[in-house]
């Protein structure tokens, strides 16, 4: 049996405290707070820090933190990149306040920049080095998430980023690994980065688009995913990340994944 600690992620377009309560009331172990405008940006969280800790304590829970996926931390214009990094530092400050062990960031890799692949890598390495340096002062670990598009579309691309930024570790998004790939790509991520993967995201898709469906609602072969996880031996946090209006699908996703993990191995 593989033991996961399951969490859910809030929708930043909804009321922060209501989202956190709903996720914890479903019986999940923690909430991964995405620190995003409009309703869960830094100011919203600072206004509710005491209440957030009260909630976490009442459910014997904790928080992890996710940055906005769109922060331009690898932008080629110095002033834009500096501005994005200042906002990123605020996210790290929030993570420290919430006693989050990790904060996850996406590489900045829009199509127009990814066309200059080496430059995209160079600017992202510079940005992540600053994030890691700042986070060490705050006692928070920076994780980079595989996005599987642009200049960071493969396990080797994320390996390059980790090798180029001492102290950087990884969030493996299982849904993303099946974009432009499949089980072999998932296996490659595990083989190339297994010891540096600290955290997982899980959601389903049609193997082509990043749909963020509940587990079992798409085409990802979760029985094969589970076999890879068993072989790897991962035991840690996994945030269920379907983008849904009905939060019950978080619980359904957890139950489906738990069932597969507890079933006899083939």
C-alpha positions as CSV (number, residue, x, y, z in Angstrom):
1,X,0.0,0.0,0.0
2,X,1.2,3.5,-0.8
3,X,0.3,6.2,1.7
4,X,-0.7,9.6,0.4
5,X,-1.6,12.7,2.4
6,X,-4.5,14.2,0.4
7,X,-5.2,17.9,-0.1
8,X,-7.4,20.2,-2.2
9,X,-6.7,23.5,-3.9
10,X,-9.0,26.6,-3.5
11,X,-10.5,28.5,-6.4
12,X,-9.2,32.1,-6.2
13,X,-12.4,33.5,-7.7
14,X,-14.4,32.3,-4.7
15,X,-14.3,33.4,-1.1
16,X,-11.1,32.2,0.5
17,X,-12.4,31.1,3.9
18,X,-15.5,29.4,2.4
19,X,-13.2,27.4,0.1
20,X,-10.9,26.3,2.9
21,X,-13.8,25.3,5.1
22,X,-15.4,23.2,2.3
23,X,-12.1,21.4,1.5
24,X,-11.5,20.6,5.1
25,X,-15.1,19.5,5.7
26,X,-14.7,16.9,3.0
27,X,-12.1,15.2,5.2
28,X,-9.0,16.1,3.2
29,X,-5.8,16.4,5.1
30,X,-4.7,19.9,4.1
31,X,-5.4,22.8,1.8
32,X,-3.0,24.0,-0.9
33,X,-3.7,27.7,-1.1
34,X,-3.2,29.2,-4.5
35,X,-2.2,32.8,-3.7
36,X,-4.0,34.5,-6.6
37,X,-6.0,37.5,-7.4
38,X,-8.9,38.3,-6.9
39,X,-10.0,36.5,-3.7
40,X,-7.0,34.8,-2.3
41,X,-4.2,37.2,-3.0
42,X,-1.7,38.3,-0.3
43,X,-4.0,40.9,1.3
44,X,-7.0,38.4,1.5
45,X,-4.8,35.9,3.3
46,X,-3.2,38.5,5.6
47,X,-6.7,39.6,6.7
48,X,-7.5,36.0,7.6
49,X,-4.3,34.5,9.0
50,X,-5.7,33.9,12.6
51,X,-8.9,32.4,11.3
52,X,-6.9,30.1,8.9
53,X,-4.8,28.8,11.7
54,X,-7.9,28.2,13.8
55,X,-9.5,26.2,11.0
56,X,-6.3,24.2,10.4
57,X,-6.0,23.4,14.2
58,X,-9.7,22.4,14.5
59,X,-9.3,19.9,11.6
60,X,-5.7,18.8,12.6
61,X,-4.7,20.1,9.2
62,X,-2.1,22.3,7.6
63,X,-1.4,24.5,4.5
64,X,0.8,24.3,1.4
65,X,1.1,27.3,-0.9
66,X,1.0,27.6,-4.7
67,X,2.0,30.8,-6.6
68,X,0.0,32.2,-9.5
69,X,0.8,30.1,-12.5
70,X,1.2,33.2,-14.7
71,X,3.9,35.2,-12.8
72,X,6.5,36.4,-15.3
73,X,9.6,35.3,-13.3
74,X,11.5,34.5,-16.5
75,X,10.5,37.5,-18.5
76,X,13.3,38.9,-20.7
77,X,12.6,42.6,-19.8
78,X,14.4,43.3,-16.5
79,X,11.8,45.6,-15.0
80,X,9.0,43.2,-15.7
81,X,11.0,40.3,-14.3
82,X,11.9,42.3,-11.2
83,X,8.3,43.3,-10.6
84,X,7.2,39.6,-10.9
85,X,9.9,38.5,-8.5
86,X,8.7,41.2,-6.0
87,X,5.2,39.7,-6.2
88,X,6.7,36.2,-5.9
89,X,8.6,37.2,-2.7
90,X,5.2,38.2,-1.2
91,X,3.9,34.7,-1.9
92,X,7.0,33.2,-0.2
93,X,6.3,35.5,2.8
94,X,2.7,34.2,3.0
95,X,4.0,30.7,2.9
96,X,6.2,31.4,5.8
97,X,3.3,33.0,7.7
98,X,1.2,29.9,7.1
99,X,4.0,27.6,8.1
100,X,3.9,25.9,4.6
101,X,6.8,23.6,4.0
102,X,6.7,24.2,0.2
103,X,5.7,26.8,-2.3
104,X,5.2,25.7,-5.9
105,X,6.0,27.9,-8.9
106,X,5.5,27.3,-12.6
107,X,8.3,28.2,-15.1
108,X,7.5,31.2,-17.3
109,X,7.3,29.7,-20.8
110,X,4.7,31.4,-23.1
111,X,4.9,30.4,-26.8
112,X,6.6,33.6,-27.9
113,X,9.4,33.1,-25.4
114,X,9.7,29.4,-25.8
115,X,10.5,29.9,-29.5
116,X,13.9,31.1,-28.2
117,X,14.4,28.0,-26.0
118,X,17.8,28.7,-24.7
119,X,16.9,32.3,-23.7
120,X,13.7,31.0,-22.0
121,X,15.8,28.6,-20.0
122,X,18.4,31.3,-19.1
123,X,15.8,33.8,-17.8
124,X,14.0,31.1,-15.8
125,X,17.2,29.9,-14.2
126,X,17.9,33.5,-13.2
127,X,14.4,33.9,-11.7
128,X,14.4,30.6,-9.8
129,X,17.8,31.3,-8.4
130,X,16.4,34.5,-6.8
131,X,13.4,32.6,-5.5
132,X,15.5,29.9,-3.9
133,X,17.9,32.4,-2.3
134,X,15.0,34.4,-0.8
135,X,13.1,31.3,0.4
136,X,16.1,30.1,2.3
137,X,15.9,33.2,4.5
138,X,12.3,32.4,5.2
139,X,12.6,28.7,5.8
140,X,10.5,27.6,2.9
141,X,11.3,25.1,0.1
142,X,10.8,26.2,-3.5
143,X,9.3,23.6,-5.9
144,X,9.1,23.9,-9.6
145,X,6.1,22.3,-11.3
146,X,6.3,20.5,-14.6
147,X,4.1,22.3,-17.1
148,X,4.8,20.2,-20.2
149,X,4.7,22.9,-22.7
150,X,6.9,25.6,-24.2
151,X,10.6,25.5,-23.3
152,X,9.8,23.1,-20.4
153,X,7.8,20.3,-22.1
154,X,9.9,17.3,-21.0
155,X,11.5,15.6,-18.0
156,X,14.9,16.6,-19.4
157,X,13.9,20.3,-19.4
158,X,12.9,20.2,-15.7
159,X,16.0,18.2,-14.9
160,X,18.0,21.0,-16.5
161,X,16.3,23.6,-14.3
162,X,16.9,21.6,-11.2
163,X,20.6,21.0,-12.1
164,X,21.0,24.8,-12.8
165,X,19.4,26.0,-9.6
166,X,21.0,24.5,-6.4
167,X,18.3,23.9,-3.8
168,X,15.4,23.7,-6.2
169,X,13.1,20.7,-5.9
170,X,10.0,19.5,-7.8
171,X,6.2,19.2,-7.7
172,X,5.2,16.5,-10.2
173,X,1.9,17.2,-11.8
174,X,0.6,13.9,-13.0
175,X,-2.0,15.4,-15.2
176,X,0.6,17.5,-17.0
177,X,2.8,14.5,-17.6
178,X,0.1,13.0,-19.9
179,X,0.1,16.1,-22.2
180,X,2.3,15.3,-25.2
181,X,3.2,12.0,-23.5
182,X,1.9,9.0,-21.5
183,X,3.0,6.4,-19.0
184,X,6.5,6.3,-20.5
185,X,6.8,10.1,-19.9
186,X,5.6,9.7,-16.3
187,X,8.2,6.9,-15.8
188,X,10.9,9.2,-17.3
189,X,10.0,12.0,-14.8
190,X,10.3,9.5,-11.9
191,X,13.6,8.1,-13.2
192,X,15.1,11.5,-13.9
193,X,13.8,13.4,-10.9
194,X,12.4,10.8,-8.4
195,X,14.7,11.8,-5.4
196,X,13.9,15.5,-6.0
197,X,10.1,15.1,-6.2
198,X,8.6,16.4,-3.0
199,X,4.9,16.8,-3.9
200,X,2.3,15.6,-6.4
201,X,-0.7,17.2,-8.2
202,X,-3.4,14.9,-9.6
203,X,-6.2,15.6,-12.1
204,X,-7.5,14.0,-15.3
205,X,-7.6,15.1,-19.0
206,X,-8.1,13.8,-22.5
207,X,-4.3,13.4,-23.1
208,X,-4.2,16.5,-25.2
209,X,-5.6,19.5,-23.2
210,X,-5.0,20.6,-19.6
211,X,-8.6,20.1,-18.6
212,X,-8.2,19.5,-14.8
213,X,-11.0,16.9,-14.6
214,X,-11.8,14.7,-11.6
215,X,-9.9,11.5,-11.4
216,X,-11.5,8.9,-13.7
217,X,-13.4,11.5,-15.8
218,X,-10.7,11.7,-18.5
219,X,-8.4,9.2,-20.4
220,X,-5.4,9.0,-18.1
221,X,-4.9,5.2,-17.3
222,X,-4.8,5.6,-13.5
223,X,-4.2,1.9,-12.9
224,X,-0.9,2.3,-14.7
225,X,-0.1,5.5,-12.9
226,X,-0.6,3.7,-9.6
227,X,1.7,0.9,-10.7
228,X,4.4,3.4,-11.4
229,X,3.9,5.1,-8.0
230,X,4.0,1.7,-6.3
231,X,7.3,0.9,-8.0
232,X,8.7,4.3,-7.1
233,X,7.6,4.1,-3.5
234,X,6.5,7.7,-3.1
235,X,4.8,8.5,0.2
236,X,3.8,12.1,0.7
237,X,1.4,14.9,-0.2
238,X,-0.8,14.8,-3.3
239,X,-3.1,17.7,-4.1
240,X,-6.2,16.8,-6.0
241,X,-6.7,19.5,-8.6
242,X,-9.9,19.1,-10.6
243,X,-11.3,22.5,-11.6
244,X,-15.0,21.9,-10.6
245,X,-17.9,23.8,-9.2
246,X,-19.0,20.9,-7.0
247,X,-16.4,20.2,-4.4
248,X,-17.7,16.7,-3.8
249,X,-15.6,15.7,-6.9
250,X,-12.5,16.3,-4.7
251,X,-13.7,13.6,-2.3
252,X,-14.6,11.3,-5.3
253,X,-11.2,11.8,-6.8
254,X,-9.5,10.9,-3.5
255,X,-11.7,7.8,-3.0
256,X,-10.9,6.6,-6.6
257,X,-7.2,7.1,-6.2
258,X,-7.2,5.5,-2.7
259,X,-9.1,2.5,-4.0
260,X,-6.6,1.9,-6.8
261,X,-3.7,2.3,-4.4
262,X,-5.2,-0.2,-2.0
263,X,-6.1,-2.8,-4.6
264,X,-3.7,-5.8,-5.0
265,X,-0.8,-5.1,-7.3
266,X,-0.8,-6.9,-10.7
